[in-house]
Amino acid sequence: MSNKTTIIDGVSKRYAVALAELKIDPAAVMEAAALAEKSAELTESMTNPSISLSEKYRAIDRIFSEDISAFIKVLCKNDDFHRLSEIAEACRRNELKTKNIAEVRFEYAVRPSDEQLKKIKSALIKKFDLSDVVLNLNENENLIGGYRMTIGDKEDDKSAAGAYERMRAAFTRR
């Protein structure tokens, strides 16, 4: 996962669900999206309305693997090729959810040791009854000290900056 948060619209989520129902390997979708992201020319040609569908289909058959080419053709037919990277991200998230794996954004001022990270993962697995946790580590000097962890819609802010903000807010309410 990249360090940025991707907002996924409903159309892309529905494509991801359909791919899962068709048992299309999420890795194939992610590979196709990576290929499209690397090649601006490919994306331009697949989204260009002046290029016929038959020409796009021939190119798709040459470029993409057989297991994903039919889906790429559907995207082109529906003028949704531009959604491919978003669909791949939705597939990745669905796969994690299906496997009961949580993705956690962990921001820190000072990087925790490997032993500390193991303990954090173990605690999260136990607390949320998960099979595994993917920690996305991000250095954030603005935290000053401590950490901020986000899992789903829950945030645990144990940073010095967060403590300062909470204290400031408490004093301004008085």
Contacts in CASP RR format, 6 or more apart in sequence:
PFRMAT RR
TARGET T0000
AUTHOR 0000-0000-0000
METHOD contacts of the structure
MODEL  1
MSNKTTIIDGVSKRYAVALAELKIDPAAVMEAAALAEKSAELTESMTNPS
ISLSEKYRAIDRIFSEDISAFIKVLCKNDDFHRLSEIAEACRRNELKTKN
IAEVRFEYAVRPSDEQLKKIKSALIKKFDLSDVVLNLNENENLIGGYRMT
IGDKEDDKSAAGAYERMRAAFTRR
1 89 0 8 1.000
1 92 0 8 1.000
1 103 0 8 1.000
1 134 0 8 1.000
1 136 0 8 1.000
3 136 0 8 1.000
3 138 0 8 1.000
5 105 0 8 1.000
6 86 0 8 1.000
6 89 0 8 1.000
8 16 0 8 1.000
8 86 0 8 1.000
8 89 0 8 1.000
8 90 0 8 1.000
8 93 0 8 1.000
9 83 0 8 1.000
9 86 0 8 1.000
11 80 0 8 1.000
11 83 0 8 1.000
12 83 0 8 1.000
12 86 0 8 1.000
12 87 0 8 1.000
12 89 0 8 1.000
12 90 0 8 1.000
13 90 0 8 1.000
15 75 0 8 1.000
15 80 0 8 1.000
15 83 0 8 1.000
15 87 0 8 1.000
15 90 0 8 1.000
16 87 0 8 1.000
16 90 0 8 1.000
16 91 0 8 1.000
16 93 0 8 1.000
16 94 0 8 1.000
17 94 0 8 1.000
19 26 0 8 1.000
19 29 0 8 1.000
19 71 0 8 1.000
19 87 0 8 1.000
19 91 0 8 1.000
20 26 0 8 1.000
20 91 0 8 1.000
20 94 0 8 1.000
20 95 0 8 1.000
20 98 0 8 1.000
24 67 0 8 1.000
24 68 0 8 1.000
24 71 0 8 1.000
25 67 0 8 1.000
26 88 0 8 1.000
26 91 0 8 1.000
26 92 0 8 1.000
26 94 0 8 1.000
26 95 0 8 1.000
28 65 0 8 1.000
28 67 0 8 1.000
28 68 0 8 1.000
29 68 0 8 1.000
29 71 0 8 1.000
29 84 0 8 1.000
29 87 0 8 1.000
29 88 0 8 1.000
29 91 0 8 1.000
30 88 0 8 1.000
30 91 0 8 1.000
30 92 0 8 1.000
31 65 0 8 1.000
31 68 0 8 1.000
32 64 0 8 1.000
32 65 0 8 1.000
32 68 0 8 1.000
32 72 0 8 1.000
32 84 0 8 1.000
32 88 0 8 1.000
33 84 0 8 1.000
33 85 0 8 1.000
33 87 0 8 1.000
33 88 0 8 1.000
33 89 0 8 1.000
34 88 0 8 1.000
35 42 0 8 1.000
35 63 0 8 1.000
35 64 0 8 1.000
36 42 0 8 1.000
36 43 0 8 1.000
36 46 0 8 1.000
36 81 0 8 1.000
36 84 0 8 1.000
36 85 0 8 1.000
37 43 0 8 1.000
37 85 0 8 1.000
42 63 0 8 1.000
43 81 0 8 1.000
43 82 0 8 1.000
45 51 0 8 1.000
45 56 0 8 1.000
45 59 0 8 1.000
46 56 0 8 1.000
46 59 0 8 1.000
46 60 0 8 1.000
46 72 0 8 1.000
46 75 0 8 1.000
46 76 0 8 1.000
46 81 0 8 1.000
47 79 0 8 1.000
47 81 0 8 1.000
47 82 0 8 1.000
49 79 0 8 1.000
53 76 0 8 1.000
53 77 0 8 1.000
56 73 0 8 1.000
56 76 0 8 1.000
57 73 0 8 1.000
57 76 0 8 1.000
60 69 0 8 1.000
60 72 0 8 1.000
60 73 0 8 1.000
60 76 0 8 1.000
61 69 0 8 1.000
64 72 0 8 1.000
72 81 0 8 1.000
72 84 0 8 1.000
74 80 0 8 1.000
75 81 0 8 1.000
75 83 0 8 1.000
75 84 0 8 1.000
75 87 0 8 1.000
93 103 0 8 1.000
96 102 0 8 1.000
96 103 0 8 1.000
96 134 0 8 1.000
99 131 0 8 1.000
99 132 0 8 1.000
100 129 0 8 1.000
100 130 0 8 1.000
100 131 0 8 1.000
100 132 0 8 1.000
101 130 0 8 1.000
101 131 0 8 1.000
101 132 0 8 1.000
101 133 0 8 1.000
101 134 0 8 1.000
102 124 0 8 1.000
102 128 0 8 1.000
102 130 0 8 1.000
102 132 0 8 1.000
102 133 0 8 1.000
102 134 0 8 1.000
102 151 0 8 1.000
102 152 0 8 1.000
103 133 0 8 1.000
103 134 0 8 1.000
103 136 0 8 1.000
103 151 0 8 1.000
103 152 0 8 1.000
104 124 0 8 1.000
104 133 0 8 1.000
104 134 0 8 1.000
104 135 0 8 1.000
104 136 0 8 1.000
104 149 0 8 1.000
104 150 0 8 1.000
104 151 0 8 1.000
105 136 0 8 1.000
105 138 0 8 1.000
105 149 0 8 1.000
105 150 0 8 1.000
105 151 0 8 1.000
106 120 0 8 1.000
106 135 0 8 1.000
106 136 0 8 1.000
106 137 0 8 1.000
106 138 0 8 1.000
106 147 0 8 1.000
106 148 0 8 1.000
106 149 0 8 1.000
107 138 0 8 1.000
107 139 0 8 1.000
107 140 0 8 1.000
107 143 0 8 1.000
107 147 0 8 1.000
107 148 0 8 1.000
107 149 0 8 1.000
107 159 0 8 1.000
108 137 0 8 1.000
108 138 0 8 1.000
108 139 0 8 1.000
108 140 0 8 1.000
108 143 0 8 1.000
108 145 0 8 1.000
108 146 0 8 1.000
108 147 0 8 1.000
109 139 0 8 1.000
109 140 0 8 1.000
109 141 0 8 1.000
109 143 0 8 1.000
109 144 0 8 1.000
109 145 0 8 1.000
109 146 0 8 1.000
109 147 0 8 1.000
109 159 0 8 1.000
109 160 0 8 1.000
110 145 0 8 1.000
110 146 0 8 1.000
111 137 0 8 1.000
111 139 0 8 1.000
112 120 0 8 1.000
112 147 0 8 1.000
117 135 0 8 1.000
117 137 0 8 1.000
120 135 0 8 1.000
120 149 0 8 1.000
121 132 0 8 1.000
121 133 0 8 1.000
121 135 0 8 1.000
124 130 0 8 1.000
124 133 0 8 1.000
124 151 0 8 1.000
125 131 0 8 1.000
125 132 0 8 1.000
125 133 0 8 1.000
128 151 0 8 1.000
140 148 0 8 1.000
142 161 0 8 1.000
143 159 0 8 1.000
143 160 0 8 1.000
143 161 0 8 1.000
143 162 0 8 1.000
144 159 0 8 1.000
144 160 0 8 1.000
144 161 0 8 1.000
144 164 0 8 1.000
145 159 0 8 1.000
145 160 0 8 1.000
145 161 0 8 1.000
146 158 0 8 1.000
146 159 0 8 1.000
146 160 0 8 1.000
147 158 0 8 1.000
147 159 0 8 1.000
148 155 0 8 1.000
148 156 0 8 1.000
148 157 0 8 1.000
148 158 0 8 1.000
148 159 0 8 1.000
148 162 0 8 1.000
149 155 0 8 1.000
149 156 0 8 1.000
149 157 0 8 1.000
149 158 0 8 1.000
150 156 0 8 1.000
END
